[in-house]
Amino acid sequence: MTAVEVRADDFLAGFSDLRLSDADRAGGKGANLGELVAAKLPVPPGFVLLRDSYRTTVGHGPHQRELEQQYEAALRTAAGTTTGDLEEQCARLRALVHDSPLDAALRDRVLDAYHALGEDVPVAVRSSAVGEDGAKTSFAGMNVSFTNIHGDEALLAAVIDCWASLFSPRGLTYRARNQMSAMPEMAVVVLRMVRTRASGVVFTAEPATGRRDRMVIEAARGQGEVVVSGATTPDTYLLDSSGPALLSATTGRQEFEVVAGPDGDRRIPLTADDIRDQVLTTDEILAVGRLALRVLEHHHGIPQDIEWAFDDRDLWLVQARPMTALAAEPSPAGTTSASITQTDNEVRPEATPGEAVLVTGLGAAPGQATGAVRVLRSPAEGSTLRDGEILVAPMTDPDWLPTISRAAAVVTDRGGMTCHAAIVARELGVPCVVGTGSGTTALTDGMLVRVDGAAGSVTRATTIPTATTTPRAQAPAPAAEITATKIYVNLALPEVAERVAATDVDGVGLLRAESLLTRALGGMHPRELIARGDQEQFVTRLAGSLHRIAAAFGSRPVIYRAIDMRSNEFRALTGGEKFEPAERNPMIGYRGCYRYVREPELFGLELAALARVRERNPNVHIMIPFVRTRWELAACLDLIDASPLGRDRSLHRWVMAEVPSVLHWLPEYVGLGIDGVSIGSNDLTQLLLGVDRDSEQCAELFDESDPAVLDAIGQIVASARRLGITSSLCGQAPSTRPGFAEHLVRMGITSVSVTPDMVATTRRNVSAAERRMLLEHALTASSRSAEGGAH
């Protein structure tokens, strides 16, 4: 295949015109393909319908207002804050997309680009939603893609179907769980089809263990959707990245392949020999490994999840993206997560002595869980799964997401490392074993089992651990690395508290109130709730969620940031339009500390819930967000003193440092009795640089490491040290940028707070920075001593 040039404009772009910085207009898939082409890696020709194609047709189309209103309502239903028929709501949203007329000029541009690929050639039409295929959210299988599309009208219909798939129940549920409230937008990738002989995925790090010196390849005959859908169990090849060199090969179980037919995809049964034989030769396995290393090198060593395909002659790349929710890399002293034996070309985990192995498969998501089995055949049965049970299913697709999120662990008959169950389980932190072949028959409802998601084993258990027999929540596990700087975690949901508390974390540096509060409100505006006299029910619900989190962390601090919903977010609650102002810029409007002072009723209910929780959990403290001036903070602290919390000085009172005025007022805040300051780097950067942090047009200007921002952070940390209070920073920069972490450590910050998946990485970055500082100090002292001796 030869490259096809597509003239770039606001609607379309060729891959050669795109880079990772274009993800806000080309989506994750489109931007990543542009990077592969820029690196001169083998990518089939194609083009991208950019985000503005969607905006022109749908986002700013004739149904814009109705679409926005119905989306907000459906998202609240998906989040569980209101009741409603999510299926019906999403069907109406998709109907609005299909009813949006396609601009004639856009239609012509798309068809011209398609014809440039060849006469009536088959293409893949793939969703590339803005925000998907990132390092945190994969959107695994949430939006549709199509293969072997022929002809003008079929192509245009597939594009519109991709746009409409933004509004599926599973997609909205995923967005709600990841607290993504903005209207979604989508680009669409059109890629000339490879006549695929074999295809699959390669991970440049081992997903179940986090080892960066290992690669895992999954392979199947025909087109690759049988791998990612979990419809079959693919071959799995483990490689040493240093060669690469093949370490082990496990033959999967594939009974059919999907190939191109004259009218679309066709399923072809495989022969007995094909089912028995390995998909790739050793030379082909190593070729995939070498190509993956080239991708890894171009992406600066960030572990990648790469889709590949062989035709009759060549090896092609059809996608690359960062690996999501990768396990922390083990230390060199303990690089093997599970003992394995190899027989008949298959890798099998060894059982712990005394345990009976019931089924084995691929360890797809690390961790261990013990519970009762619940065998389910379809997502429609998901409501029968009880909290703490082990979900066992033939396979899963995105419709299983709500059920997986409640399961203690997941076991499937089919699938590999890249199937939906594996990807979603890794993101949720749920142990997962896939490709067991017989899980749904060998395991029965009520059977007590232990699932080891790293070793790939399911063994018989005799008891289910409880908080009394397994006190994992009472204290953190021994730290892998000791740091003087505390490593805290950002949390929003009580469902994950026990799991996160069992990791190497020093406490909760930012407990976001928004999700807890909207649940406690039941989707109702607080003034509506107060008018109905339901305050006690609200306090009880909020206190219950807070207690679950606080109890999980034992004596470790949990810093509760009071509600900081803006007026536009409060308006979205039931009855909100009656009470909320319509602000042009709610980001710097009626929010935070000032709102508590002007409308203290809701804040008073929060304080009552906190007081109830602190009777049993004195490790909970309070943080006031978006403080602008001294007088409003003084008035807010008076409200706390007058609440059931009283003047208890064991209750630490923090402020968020988000508004630049904190540079002037911090000494006054400390004089009022503030014990700690937490730097909200997103808001602080936004207000210092004058850049809307959600603006796609100005994204390149938003930089937490801008010298002006670093100088402000340095002043805040220095003031905190001088005034004798603790300082923290809640954001991703310390974990994703080792240099940023070192900068904070050298400033003297006392803690950083990051998302749960980045705790181990951040601790390593901070530990390395602290060791360098100690070494520099020792060398400087030694040099001075030597100079003194010379005199």
SVG drawing of the C-alpha trace seen along z (x, -y; Angstrom):
<svg xmlns="http://www.w3.org/2000/svg" viewBox="-42 -40 88 72">
<polyline fill="none" stroke="black" stroke-width="0.4" points="0.0,0.0 1.2,-3.5 0.5,-6.6 -2.5,-8.7 -2.3,-12.5 -5.4,-14.1 -5.7,-17.8 -6.0,-19.0 -8.7,-21.5 -11.0,-21.8 -13.0,-18.7 -10.4,-16.2 -6.7,-15.4 -4.3,-12.8 -2.3,-10.8 0.9,-12.7 -0.7,-16.0 -1.4,-14.7 0.5,-14.3 -0.3,-13.5 -1.0,-17.2 -3.9,-16.9 -5.8,-14.4 -8.3,-17.2 -9.5,-17.3 -8.5,-13.9 -9.3,-11.8 -6.9,-9.3 -6.8,-6.8 -6.3,-9.5 -3.6,-11.3 -1.7,-8.1 -1.8,-6.9 -0.3,-10.3 2.6,-9.6 3.2,-6.2 3.3,-7.7 5.6,-10.4 8.0,-7.7 7.9,-6.1 6.3,-2.9 4.1,-0.8 0.5,-2.1 -2.2,-1.4 -3.3,-4.6 -6.3,-6.5 -7.7,-9.8 -9.5,-11.2 -12.8,-13.1 -11.9,-15.6 -13.9,-16.7 -15.2,-19.7 -17.0,-17.4 -19.0,-16.1 -19.5,-19.6 -20.8,-21.0 -23.2,-18.1 -24.3,-17.3 -22.7,-19.4 -23.8,-22.7 -26.6,-21.2 -30.3,-21.9 -30.8,-19.7 -28.0,-21.1 -30.0,-22.4 -32.2,-19.4 -29.2,-17.1 -27.5,-18.9 -30.5,-18.8 -31.2,-15.1 -27.5,-14.3 -27.4,-16.0 -30.5,-14.1 -29.2,-10.7 -25.8,-11.3 -27.5,-11.9 -29.4,-8.6 -26.2,-6.8 -24.5,-8.3 -27.4,-7.0 -28.3,-10.5 -31.8,-10.4 -34.1,-7.6 -35.0,-7.0 -34.9,-4.6 -31.3,-5.0 -31.9,-2.8 -34.8,-5.0 -32.9,-8.2 -29.9,-7.0 -32.1,-5.9 -33.6,-9.4 -30.1,-10.9 -28.9,-8.5 -32.1,-9.4 -31.2,-13.1 -27.7,-12.3 -29.2,-10.3 -31.6,-13.1 -28.9,-15.7 -28.3,-16.5 -24.8,-16.0 -23.3,-19.2 -23.0,-18.9 -19.4,-20.3 -18.4,-17.8 -20.0,-14.9 -18.0,-15.8 -14.7,-16.1 -15.2,-12.7 -16.1,-10.9 -13.1,-12.6 -10.8,-11.3 -12.3,-7.9 -12.1,-7.6 -8.4,-8.6 -7.8,-5.3 -8.9,-3.3 -12.0,-2.3 -14.6,-1.0 -11.9,0.3 -12.9,1.8 -12.2,-0.3 -12.3,-0.2 -14.4,-3.0 -13.3,-3.4 -14.6,-5.7 -11.9,-8.1 -13.7,-10.0 -12.0,-12.9 -10.6,-11.7 -10.4,-8.0 -7.3,-5.9 -5.4,-7.9 -3.3,-6.7 -6.2,-6.8 -9.4,-6.0 -9.3,-3.5 -13.1,-3.6 -12.6,0.1 -15.3,1.1 -17.6,-1.8 -17.9,-3.3 -18.5,-1.3 -16.1,-0.6 -16.8,1.2 -14.7,3.3 -15.0,4.1 -17.2,1.1 -17.7,0.7 -19.2,-2.2 -20.1,-5.8 -23.4,-5.5 -22.2,-2.6 -19.2,-4.7 -21.3,-7.8 -23.8,-5.7 -20.9,-4.1 -19.5,-7.5 -22.9,-8.6 -23.3,-5.4 -19.9,-6.0 -21.0,-9.5 -24.3,-8.1 -22.4,-5.4 -21.3,-8.2 -24.7,-7.9 -25.0,-4.3 -25.9,-3.3 -22.5,-1.6 -20.7,-4.8 -22.7,-7.1 -22.2,-4.7 -18.4,-4.7 -18.3,-8.5 -20.4,-8.9 -18.1,-6.5 -15.0,-8.5 -16.8,-11.8 -16.6,-13.1 -19.6,-15.5 -18.7,-17.5 -20.6,-16.8 -18.7,-14.1 -17.3,-14.7 -15.9,-12.3 -13.5,-12.1 -13.7,-9.1 -10.7,-7.2 -11.1,-5.7 -8.4,-3.2 -7.8,-1.1 -8.4,2.6 -5.5,5.0 -6.4,8.5 -5.6,10.0 -4.0,13.4 -3.3,13.0 -3.6,10.2 -3.6,9.2 -2.2,7.0 1.2,6.5 1.8,5.0 5.3,3.5 5.0,4.2 3.5,7.2 0.0,6.1 -0.5,8.4 2.9,7.6 4.0,4.2 7.4,5.6 8.9,3.3 11.4,5.9 8.7,8.2 6.4,8.0 3.1,9.9 1.8,10.7 -1.7,12.0 -2.4,13.5 -5.4,14.9 -6.1,16.0 -8.0,13.5 -9.1,10.1 -8.4,8.9 -11.8,8.2 -12.0,11.8 -9.1,10.9 -10.4,7.6 -14.0,8.8 -13.1,11.9 -14.9,14.1 -11.9,16.4 -8.9,17.2 -5.9,16.1 -2.3,17.5 -0.2,15.7 3.6,15.2 5.8,13.9 9.0,12.1 12.1,10.7 12.3,7.1 16.1,7.0 16.3,9.1 13.5,9.5 13.6,13.1 10.8,15.6 10.4,17.0 7.1,18.9 4.2,19.6 0.7,20.6 -1.6,21.9 -5.1,20.5 -8.5,21.9 -9.9,20.4 -12.6,22.3 -13.4,19.6 -11.8,16.6 -13.3,13.4 -12.3,12.5 -13.4,10.0 -16.3,11.1 -17.9,9.5 -20.7,7.9 -18.7,7.4 -17.2,9.7 -17.6,13.4 -17.1,16.1 -15.1,19.1 -14.7,22.3 -11.1,23.4 -9.8,26.8 -8.7,29.1 -5.0,28.5 -5.5,24.7 -7.1,25.0 -4.2,27.1 -1.3,25.2 0.3,22.0 -0.9,18.8 2.6,17.3 6.0,18.7 8.9,17.8 10.2,15.4 6.8,13.7 6.6,13.4 10.0,11.7 9.1,9.4 6.1,8.2 8.3,7.7 10.9,5.7 8.3,3.4 6.8,2.9 10.2,1.8 10.3,-0.8 6.9,-2.2 8.0,-2.2 11.2,-4.1 9.2,-6.7 6.9,-7.1 9.8,-7.8 9.5,-4.5 5.9,-4.9 4.4,-1.4 2.1,-0.9 -0.9,1.3 -0.4,1.9 -2.6,3.5 -0.9,5.2 -1.9,7.3 -0.1,9.6 -1.3,9.8 0.2,12.3 3.5,10.3 3.8,7.5 3.3,6.6 1.2,3.5 0.4,1.3 -3.2,0.2 -3.2,-1.4 -1.0,-2.3 -2.0,-3.8 -0.7,-4.1 -1.4,-1.1 -4.2,-1.9 -4.0,-1.1 -0.6,0.7 0.5,2.4 3.4,0.8 6.7,2.2 8.1,4.7 11.4,4.2 14.4,6.1 14.5,8.2 11.0,9.6 10.4,9.5 8.3,12.6 4.7,12.3 3.7,15.9 5.5,19.2 4.8,20.9 5.5,24.3 5.5,25.0 4.1,28.1 2.8,28.9 3.7,25.4 1.3,23.9 2.1,21.7 0.3,22.8 0.5,21.2 1.5,23.4 -0.9,23.6 0.0,22.5 0.7,25.7 -2.6,27.0 -4.9,25.3 -6.8,27.2 -6.6,25.5 -10.1,25.4 -9.4,23.6 -6.4,21.7 -6.2,19.1 -4.4,15.9 -3.7,13.5 -5.2,10.4 -5.5,7.9 -3.4,8.2 -4.6,8.7 -6.3,11.4 -9.9,11.8 -11.9,14.4 -15.6,14.8 -18.6,16.8 -19.0,17.6 -21.8,16.2 -22.1,17.6 -23.9,15.3 -24.6,15.8 -25.6,12.3 -25.3,8.7 -29.1,8.8 -28.5,11.1 -26.2,8.6 -28.6,7.5 -28.3,10.9 -24.6,10.4 -24.2,9.4 -21.4,7.2 -18.3,9.2 -19.1,12.1 -16.9,13.5 -18.3,12.9 -17.9,15.9 -19.0,15.5 -18.4,17.0 -17.0,13.6 -17.8,9.9 -18.5,6.9 -19.0,3.2 -22.6,3.9 -21.1,5.8 -19.5,2.7 -21.9,2.0 -21.7,5.7 -17.9,5.8 -17.6,2.7 -19.4,4.5 -17.6,7.8 -14.8,8.8 -13.1,10.5 -13.8,11.6 -13.3,15.0 -14.1,15.7 -14.1,18.8 -12.7,16.9 -10.6,13.9 -7.0,12.7 -5.1,9.7 -6.8,7.3 -10.4,8.4 -13.0,6.1 -13.0,7.9 -9.2,7.6 -9.0,3.9 -12.0,2.8 -10.9,4.9 -7.4,3.3 -8.9,-0.1 -11.2,0.7 -8.5,2.5 -10.6,5.8 -8.5,9.1 -9.3,10.9 -8.5,14.3 -9.5,14.8 -9.4,17.7 -10.0,20.4 -12.0,22.5 -14.2,24.0 -14.9,21.4 -18.6,21.4 -18.8,25.2 -16.1,26.0 -17.3,23.3 -20.8,23.2 -22.9,20.7 -22.0,20.3 -18.7,22.1 -16.0,20.3 -12.9,19.5 -9.7,17.4 -8.9,15.6 -5.3,14.7 -5.3,12.1 -1.5,12.2 -1.0,15.9 -4.1,16.7 -5.5,19.2 -8.8,19.9 -8.4,22.1 -10.8,23.5 -11.2,21.4 -12.7,22.4 -13.5,18.9 -14.0,15.4 -11.7,12.9 -13.4,10.2 -12.2,7.0 -11.7,8.9 -9.7,11.7 -7.8,9.7 -7.3,6.2 -5.8,4.8 -7.6,1.5 -6.1,0.8 -2.7,0.0 -0.8,-0.4 1.3,2.4 5.0,2.0 6.3,-0.7 8.3,0.5 10.3,-2.8 10.6,-5.1 10.0,-8.8 10.0,-11.8 7.5,-13.4 4.0,-11.8 2.3,-10.2 -1.4,-10.7 -4.2,-9.6 -7.2,-11.4 -10.5,-9.6 -14.1,-10.2 -15.9,-6.9 -16.4,-4.7 -16.5,-1.6 -12.7,-1.7 -11.6,-2.8 -10.8,0.6 -8.7,1.6 -6.8,-1.7 -6.2,-1.7 -4.5,1.7 -1.8,0.2 1.3,-1.7 -0.3,-5.1 0.0,-7.5 -3.6,-8.7 -6.2,-10.6 -5.0,-14.1 -8.2,-15.0 -11.5,-13.3 -13.8,-15.0 -17.3,-15.6 -19.1,-16.0 -19.9,-12.3 -20.8,-11.6 -23.0,-14.6 -25.0,-14.1 -25.6,-10.5 -26.8,-11.7 -29.0,-14.3 -30.5,-11.7 -30.1,-14.0 -32.1,-16.8 -31.0,-20.4 -30.2,-20.9 -32.7,-23.8 -35.4,-21.5 -34.3,-18.8 -34.4,-21.3 -37.8,-22.5 -39.1,-18.9 -37.6,-18.4 -35.3,-15.6 -32.1,-16.9 -31.7,-14.0 -31.8,-11.5 -29.1,-13.5 -26.8,-13.6 -27.2,-9.9 -26.4,-9.0 -23.3,-11.3 -22.1,-10.1 -22.4,-6.5 -20.2,-7.0 -17.6,-9.1 -17.4,-6.4 -16.7,-3.7 -13.8,-5.6 -12.4,-6.8 -12.6,-3.4 -10.7,-1.8 -7.7,-4.1 -7.6,-3.6 -5.5,-6.2 -4.2,-7.7 -5.5,-11.1 -8.5,-11.6 -8.9,-15.2 -12.5,-15.9 -12.7,-18.8 -16.1,-20.4 -18.5,-20.6 -17.3,-22.8 -19.9,-22.4 -20.4,-25.4 -23.7,-27.0 -24.0,-25.3 -23.5,-21.9 -26.1,-22.7 -28.5,-23.7 -28.3,-20.2 -29.8,-18.8 -33.6,-18.3 -35.1,-21.7 -31.8,-23.5 -33.1,-25.9 -35.3,-27.5 -32.5,-28.3 -29.3,-28.8 -28.0,-31.9 -27.2,-31.6 -23.6,-32.6 -21.5,-33.3 -18.3,-32.1 -19.2,-29.7 -15.6,-28.6 -14.8,-31.9 -18.3,-32.5 -20.6,-31.4 -18.7,-28.5 -16.5,-27.3 -16.0,-29.3 -18.0,-32.3 -21.0,-30.1 -20.9,-28.6 -21.0,-32.1 -23.9,-33.3 -25.9,-30.1 -24.8,-28.2 -27.6,-25.6 -25.9,-22.9 -22.5,-23.5 -24.2,-23.1 -25.5,-19.7 -22.0,-18.7 -20.5,-19.7 -23.2,-17.7 -22.3,-14.6 -18.5,-15.2 -19.2,-15.6 -21.1,-12.3 -18.3,-10.5 -15.5,-12.0 -17.2,-10.4 -15.7,-7.1 -13.2,-8.3 -11.1,-11.2 -8.8,-10.8 -11.2,-12.8 -10.4,-16.5 -11.8,-19.3 -10.5,-21.4 -12.1,-24.6 -12.0,-25.1 -11.7,-28.2 -10.8,-30.7 -10.5,-34.2 -10.2,-36.6 -9.6,-36.7 -13.0,-37.9 -14.9,-35.0 -12.6,-32.4 -13.1,-34.0 -16.8,-33.8 -16.6,-30.2 -14.5,-29.2 -17.1,-30.8 -19.7,-28.5 -17.5,-25.5 -17.0,-26.7 -20.8,-27.1 -21.5,-23.6 -21.5,-20.3 -17.8,-20.1 -17.3,-23.0 -13.8,-24.4 -12.1,-21.0 -8.5,-21.7 -7.8,-18.0 -9.9,-18.7 -7.3,-20.0 -8.6,-22.8 -7.0,-23.1 -7.5,-25.5 -7.1,-24.8 -4.6,-27.1 -6.3,-27.6 -6.7,-31.4 -3.5,-33.4 -4.6,-35.7 -3.4,-33.0 0.2,-34.3 -0.8,-37.4 -3.3,-36.1 -1.7,-32.8 -0.1,-34.3 -3.5,-35.8 -5.2,-32.4 -2.8,-30.7 -3.5,-33.4 -7.2,-32.4 -6.2,-28.8 -5.5,-27.1 -3.3,-23.9 -2.5,-23.0 -2.6,-24.2 -3.2,-22.0 -2.2,-23.4 -4.9,-22.7 -2.5,-23.0 -5.2,-22.9 -7.1,-25.9 -4.0,-27.7 -2.4,-27.3 -5.7,-28.4 -6.0,-31.6 -2.3,-32.5 -1.9,-32.0 -5.5,-33.1 -6.2,-29.9 -9.4,-27.9 -8.2,-24.5 -11.0,-22.9 -10.3,-24.9 -9.2,-22.7 -8.1,-25.8 -5.7,-27.0 -4.6,-23.6 -0.9,-24.1 -0.9,-27.2 -2.0,-25.2 1.2,-24.1 1.6,-23.3 5.4,-23.6 5.3,-27.1 7.9,-29.2 5.2,-31.5 3.2,-28.6 6.3,-27.0 7.3,-30.3 3.9,-30.7 3.9,-27.1 7.4,-27.7 6.2,-30.8 3.2,-28.9 5.4,-26.0 8.0,-28.4 5.3,-30.4 3.9,-27.2 7.3,-26.1 7.9,-29.5 4.5,-29.6 4.8,-26.0 1.9,-24.4 1.8,-21.4 1.7,-21.8 0.5,-19.5 -0.2,-19.4 -3.1,-17.4 -2.6,-16.7 -1.0,-14.3 2.1,-16.3 4.2,-14.7 3.5,-11.2 3.7,-11.8 6.7,-14.2 9.6,-13.0 11.2,-16.4 8.1,-18.1 8.1,-15.8 11.8,-16.6 11.0,-20.3 8.4,-20.0 10.7,-17.9 13.4,-20.5 10.9,-23.2 10.2,-21.3 6.6,-20.3 5.4,-17.9 3.1,-15.7 1.7,-15.1 -1.7,-13.6 -2.3,-11.6 -4.8,-9.1 -4.6,-5.6 -3.0,-4.1 -0.1,-6.5 0.9,-6.1 3.7,-3.6 5.2,-5.6 5.0,-8.9 6.7,-7.3 9.5,-6.1 9.9,-9.6 9.9,-11.3 12.2,-8.7 14.7,-9.2 14.6,-13.0 15.1,-12.7 18.1,-10.4 19.7,-12.9 19.3,-15.7 20.9,-13.7 23.8,-12.8 24.3,-16.4 24.2,-17.5 26.7,-14.9 29.1,-15.8 28.8,-19.5 29.5,-18.9 32.5,-16.7 33.8,-19.3 33.5,-22.0 35.2,-19.8 38.1,-19.2 38.5,-22.9 38.6,-23.6 41.3,-21.0 43.4,-22.5 43.6,-25.7"/>
</svg>
